[in-house]
Structures are given as C-alpha cells and as structure tokens.
Amino acid sequence: MSWQLWVVMALAAAGLVLLAAARMRHARKVFDDITDLERPAPTPAEPAAQRDELARARARHLYPQPDRRRSHG
C-alpha cells in the first residue's frame, strides 16, 4: 500500500517539474522578445507617453501637471 503513495508522489513531482519547465520556456521566449536587438525602433514622431499605458503612467509620475479643477477664486 505504501508503494502506491510513492507512485502518486512521484507523478505529482514529475507534473510539477514539467509545469515549471514549460513556464520557464515561455518566460525565456518573452525575455528574448523583450531583449531582441533586431526589432524596429519606435518612430520618433510618436511621443513615449502615447506608446503604452506604462509610459503614460511614468510620464504622469515624472512630470505632474497642475490640477486645473482647483481654483482659488
């Protein structure tokens, strides 16, 4: 009866190893896509803040605009 428990544990461990290997392979592909030096550069006419949401958030953080809704009148 105890050998069956070891078989189940071995199968679970093998499944976890296969899942981890698949995730690492996917992560490697994503990393290679990000660090690819042959990809075309973004056009200079397009400001960085319009390319993606992260760039817009970074621009808002680095260059805060005065709040126009508040008036002292």
DSSP file (Angstrom, degrees, kcal/mol; ACC not computed):
  #  RESIDUE AA STRUCTURE BP1 BP2  ACC     N-H-->O    O-->H-N    N-H-->O    O-->H-N    TCO  KAPPA ALPHA  PHI   PSI    X-CA   Y-CA   Z-CA
    1    1 A M     >        0   0    0      0, 0.0     4,-0.9     0, 0.0     3,-0.5   0.000 360.0 360.0 360.0 -33.5    0.0    0.0    0.0
    2    2 A S  H  >  +     0   0    0      1,-0.2     4,-1.6     2,-0.2     3,-0.2   0.801 360.0  62.9 -72.8 -26.6    2.9    2.4    0.7
    3    3 A W  H  > S+     0   0    0      1,-0.2     4,-1.9     2,-0.2    -1,-0.2   0.831  97.5  58.3 -65.9 -29.2    4.4    2.0   -2.7
    4    4 A Q  H  > S+     0   0    0     -3,-0.5     4,-2.3     2,-0.2    -1,-0.2   0.878 103.2  52.0 -66.9 -37.2    1.2    3.5   -4.2
    5    5 A L  H  X S+     0   0    0     -4,-0.9     4,-2.5     1,-0.2    -1,-0.2   0.903 109.0  50.3 -64.6 -40.2    1.7    6.6   -2.2
    6    6 A W  H  X S+     0   0    0     -4,-1.6     4,-2.5     2,-0.2    -2,-0.2   0.869 109.1  51.8 -65.7 -36.0    5.2    6.9   -3.6
    7    7 A V  H  X S+     0   0    0     -4,-1.9     4,-2.4     2,-0.2    -2,-0.2   0.927 110.9  47.3 -65.5 -44.3    3.9    6.5   -7.1
    8    8 A V  H  X S+     0   0    0     -4,-2.3     4,-2.4     1,-0.2    -2,-0.2   0.916 113.4  48.3 -62.7 -43.1    1.4    9.2   -6.6
    9    9 A M  H  X S+     0   0    0     -4,-2.5     4,-2.4     2,-0.2    -2,-0.2   0.898 111.5  49.9 -64.7 -40.1    4.1   11.5   -5.1
   10   10 A A  H  X S+     0   0    0     -4,-2.5     4,-2.5     2,-0.2    -2,-0.2   0.898 111.2  48.8 -65.8 -40.5    6.5   10.7   -8.0
   11   11 A L  H  X S+     0   0    0     -4,-2.4     4,-2.3     2,-0.2    -2,-0.2   0.903 111.8  49.1 -65.8 -40.5    3.8   11.5  -10.5
   12   12 A A  H  X S+     0   0    0     -4,-2.4     4,-2.2     2,-0.2    -2,-0.2   0.909 112.1  48.5 -65.0 -41.3    2.9   14.8   -8.8
   13   13 A A  H  X S+     0   0    0     -4,-2.4     4,-2.3     2,-0.2    -2,-0.2   0.909 111.2  49.8 -65.3 -41.8    6.6   15.7   -8.6
   14   14 A A  H  X S+     0   0    0     -4,-2.5     4,-2.4     1,-0.2    -2,-0.2   0.899 110.3  51.1 -64.1 -39.7    7.0   14.9  -12.3
   15   15 A G  H  X S+     0   0    0     -4,-2.3     4,-2.4     2,-0.2    -2,-0.2   0.903 110.1  49.1 -63.1 -41.3    4.0   17.0  -13.2
   16   16 A L  H  X S+     0   0    0     -4,-2.2     4,-2.6     2,-0.2    -2,-0.2   0.887 110.7  50.3 -65.6 -38.6    5.4   20.0  -11.2
   17   17 A V  H  X S+     0   0    0     -4,-2.3     4,-2.4     2,-0.2    -2,-0.2   0.923 111.7  47.7 -65.7 -43.5    8.7   19.7  -12.9
   18   18 A L  H  X S+     0   0    0     -4,-2.4     4,-2.3     2,-0.2    -2,-0.2   0.901 112.5  49.3 -64.0 -40.7    7.1   19.6  -16.4
   19   19 A L  H  X S+     0   0    0     -4,-2.4     4,-2.4     2,-0.2    -2,-0.2   0.920 111.9  48.3 -63.9 -43.9    4.9   22.6  -15.5
   20   20 A A  H  X S+     0   0    0     -4,-2.6     4,-2.5     1,-0.2    -2,-0.2   0.902 111.2  50.6 -63.6 -40.7    7.9   24.5  -14.2
   21   21 A A  H  X S+     0   0    0     -4,-2.4     4,-2.2     2,-0.2    -1,-0.2   0.904 110.6  49.0 -64.7 -40.7    9.9   23.7  -17.4
   22   22 A A  H  X S+     0   0    0     -4,-2.3     4,-2.1     2,-0.2    -2,-0.2   0.911 112.4  48.1 -65.0 -41.5    7.0   24.8  -19.6
   23   23 A R  H  X S+     0   0    0     -4,-2.4     4,-2.6     1,-0.2    -2,-0.2   0.901 112.0  49.2 -65.6 -40.4    6.7   28.1  -17.6
   24   24 A M  H  X S+     0   0    0     -4,-2.5     4,-2.3     2,-0.2    -1,-0.2   0.874 109.4  52.1 -67.2 -36.5   10.5   28.7  -17.8
   25   25 A R  H  X S+     0   0    0     -4,-2.2     4,-1.9     2,-0.2    -2,-0.2   0.921 111.7  46.5 -64.6 -42.9   10.5   28.0  -21.6
   26   26 A H  H  X S+     0   0    0     -4,-2.1     4,-2.3     1,-0.2    -2,-0.2   0.912 111.5  51.6 -64.3 -42.6    7.7   30.6  -22.0
   27   27 A A  H  X S+     0   0    0     -4,-2.6     4,-2.6     1,-0.2    -2,-0.2   0.880 107.8  52.8 -62.7 -37.1    9.5   33.1  -19.8
   28   28 A R  H  X S+     0   0    0     -4,-2.3     4,-2.6     2,-0.2    -1,-0.2   0.902 108.5  49.8 -65.1 -40.5   12.6   32.6  -21.9
   29   29 A K  H  X S+     0   0    0     -4,-1.9     4,-2.2     2,-0.2    -2,-0.2   0.918 112.0  47.8 -63.6 -43.1   10.7   33.4  -25.1
   30   30 A V  H  X S+     0   0    0     -4,-2.3     4,-2.2     2,-0.2    -2,-0.2   0.919 112.2  49.7 -63.7 -43.1    9.2   36.5  -23.6
   31   31 A F  H  X S+     0   0    0     -4,-2.6     4,-2.4     1,-0.2    -2,-0.2   0.910 110.4  50.0 -61.6 -43.0   12.6   37.6  -22.4
   32   32 A D  H  < S+     0   0    0     -4,-2.6     4,-0.3     1,-0.2    -1,-0.2   0.883 110.0  51.1 -64.4 -37.4   14.1   37.0  -25.8
   33   33 A D  H >< S+     0   0    0     -4,-2.2     3,-0.7     1,-0.2    -1,-0.2   0.899 112.2  46.8 -64.6 -40.1   11.3   39.1  -27.4
   34   34 A I  H 3< S+     0   0    0     -4,-2.2    -2,-0.2     1,-0.2    -1,-0.2   0.904 117.7  40.8 -69.0 -41.1   11.9   41.9  -25.0
   35   35 A T  T 3< S+     0   0    0     -4,-2.4     2,-0.4    -5,-0.2    -1,-0.2   0.266  80.4 132.7 -94.8  12.0   15.7   42.0  -25.4
   36   36 A D    X   -     0   0    0     -3,-0.7     3,-0.6    -4,-0.3    -3,-0.0  -0.499  38.7-166.0 -66.6 121.0   15.7   41.4  -29.2
   37   37 A L  T 3  S+     0   0    0     -2,-0.4    -1,-0.2     1,-0.2    -4,-0.0   0.613  80.5  64.3 -84.5 -12.5   18.1   44.0  -30.7
   38   38 A E  T 3  S+     0   0    0      2,-0.1    -1,-0.2     3,-0.0     3,-0.1   0.455  75.2 110.8 -90.7  -1.2   16.8   43.4  -34.3
   39   39 A R  S <  S-     0   0    0     -3,-0.6     2,-0.1     1,-0.1    -6,-0.0  -0.407  80.6 -94.6 -73.6 152.3   13.3   44.7  -33.6
   40   40 A P        -     0   0    0      0, 0.0    -1,-0.1     0, 0.0     3,-0.1  -0.376  39.2-117.7 -68.8 143.6   12.4   48.0  -35.3
   41   41 A A        -     0   0    0      1,-0.1     2,-0.0    -3,-0.1    -3,-0.0  -0.467  35.7 -97.0 -76.3 150.5   12.8   51.1  -33.2
   42   42 A P        -     0   0    0      0, 0.0    -1,-0.1     0, 0.0     6,-0.0  -0.350  48.0 -95.6 -65.6 150.6    9.7   53.2  -32.4
   43   43 A T    >   -     0   0    0      1,-0.1     3,-1.1    -3,-0.1     0, 0.0  -0.425  24.2-136.1 -67.9 138.8    9.1   56.1  -34.6
   44   44 A P  T 3  S+     0   0    0      0, 0.0    -1,-0.1     0, 0.0     4,-0.1   0.745 100.8  66.7 -69.7 -20.8   10.5   59.4  -33.2
   45   45 A A  T 3  S+     0   0    0      2,-0.1    -2,-0.0     1,-0.1     0, 0.0   0.741  87.8  78.1 -70.3 -20.6    7.3   61.3  -34.2
   46   46 A E  S <  S-     0   0    0     -3,-1.1     5,-0.1     2,-0.0    -1,-0.1  -0.797  86.5-130.8 -92.6 114.9    5.3   59.2  -31.7
   47   47 A P    >>  -     0   0    0      0, 0.0     3,-1.5     0, 0.0     4,-0.5  -0.260  17.1-119.2 -63.2 152.3    5.9   60.5  -28.1
   48   48 A A  H >> S+     0   0    0      1,-0.3     3,-1.0     2,-0.2     4,-0.7   0.820 110.9  63.1 -62.2 -31.1    6.8   58.0  -25.5
   49   49 A A  H 34 S+     0   0    0      1,-0.2    -1,-0.3     2,-0.1     7,-0.2   0.672 102.5  50.2 -71.1 -14.5    3.7   58.8  -23.5
   50   50 A Q  H <4 S+     0   0    0     -3,-1.5    -1,-0.2     1,-0.1    -2,-0.2   0.542  93.0  76.1 -98.7  -7.3    1.4   57.6  -26.3
   51   51 A R  H << S-     0   0    0     -3,-1.0     2,-0.3    -4,-0.5    -2,-0.1   0.924 108.0 -15.3 -73.0 -44.2    3.1   54.3  -26.9
   52   52 A D     X  -     0   0    0     -4,-0.7     4,-1.8     1,-0.1    -1,-0.2  -0.970  64.8-101.5-155.8 169.3    1.7   52.4  -24.0
   53   53 A E  H  > S+     0   0    0     -2,-0.3     4,-2.4     1,-0.2     5,-0.2   0.848 116.5  56.3 -65.3 -36.6    0.0   52.7  -20.6
   54   54 A L  H  > S+     0   0    0      1,-0.2     4,-2.4     2,-0.2    -1,-0.2   0.902 106.7  49.7 -64.8 -40.6    3.1   52.2  -18.6
   55   55 A A  H  > S+     0   0    0      2,-0.2     4,-2.3     1,-0.2    -1,-0.2   0.890 110.6  50.4 -65.8 -38.3    4.9   55.1  -20.4
   56   56 A R  H  X S+     0   0    0     -4,-1.8     4,-2.3     2,-0.2    -2,-0.2   0.914 111.6  47.7 -65.1 -42.1    1.9   57.4  -19.8
   57   57 A A  H  X S+     0   0    0     -4,-2.4     4,-2.0     2,-0.2    -2,-0.2   0.903 111.9  50.1 -65.6 -40.1    1.9   56.5  -16.1
   58   58 A R  H  X S+     0   0    0     -4,-2.4     4,-2.7     1,-0.2     5,-0.2   0.905 110.6  49.7 -64.1 -41.1    5.6   57.1  -15.9
   59   59 A A  H  X S+     0   0    0     -4,-2.3     4,-2.8     1,-0.2    -2,-0.2   0.889 109.5  51.6 -65.6 -38.9    5.2   60.5  -17.6
   60   60 A R  H  < S+     0   0    0     -4,-2.3    -1,-0.2     1,-0.2    -2,-0.2   0.884 113.6  45.3 -63.5 -37.1    2.4   61.4  -15.1
   61   61 A H  H  < S+     0   0    0     -4,-2.0    -2,-0.2    -5,-0.2    -1,-0.2   0.907 119.2  39.3 -73.2 -42.1    4.7   60.5  -12.2
   62   62 A L  H  < S+     0   0    0     -4,-2.7    -2,-0.2     1,-0.3    -3,-0.2   0.855 128.5  29.9 -77.9 -34.7    7.8   62.2  -13.5
   63   63 A Y  S  < S-     0   0    0     -4,-2.8    -1,-0.3    -5,-0.2    -2,-0.1  -0.668  80.6-166.7-126.0  75.6    6.1   65.3  -14.9
   64   64 A P        -     0   0    0      0, 0.0    -3,-0.1     0, 0.0    -4,-0.1  -0.377  12.8-138.9 -67.6 139.9    3.0   66.0  -12.8
   65   65 A Q        -     0   0    0     -5,-0.1     2,-0.1    -2,-0.1    -2,-0.0  -0.734  25.9-102.3 -94.6 145.1    0.5   68.5  -14.3
   66   66 A P        -     0   0    0      0, 0.0     2,-0.6     0, 0.0    -1,-0.1  -0.399  40.4-107.4 -65.5 144.3   -1.2   71.1  -12.1
   67   67 A D    >   -     0   0    0      1,-0.2     3,-0.6    -2,-0.1     0, 0.0  -0.628  29.8-167.2 -76.4 116.5   -4.7   70.2  -11.3
   68   68 A R  T 3  S+     0   0    0     -2,-0.6    -1,-0.2     1,-0.2     0, 0.0   0.584  77.9  71.5 -82.6  -9.9   -6.9   72.6  -13.3
   69   69 A R  T 3  S+     0   0    0      1,-0.0     2,-0.6     2,-0.0    -1,-0.2   0.768  83.8  77.4 -76.9 -24.0  -10.1   71.7  -11.4
   70   70 A R    <   +     0   0    0     -3,-0.6     2,-0.4     2,-0.0    -1,-0.0  -0.760  60.8 172.7 -89.6 120.0   -8.9   73.5   -8.2
   71   71 A S        -     0   0    0     -2,-0.6     2,-1.0     0, 0.0    -3,-0.0  -0.982  29.2-144.6-128.2 142.7   -9.3   77.2   -8.5
   72   72 A H              0   0    0     -2,-0.4    -2,-0.0     1,-0.2     0, 0.0  -0.794 360.0 360.0-102.2  89.6   -8.8   79.8   -5.7
   73   73 A G              0   0    0     -2,-1.0    -1,-0.2     0, 0.0     0, 0.0   0.456 360.0 360.0-130.4 360.0  -11.4   82.3   -6.6
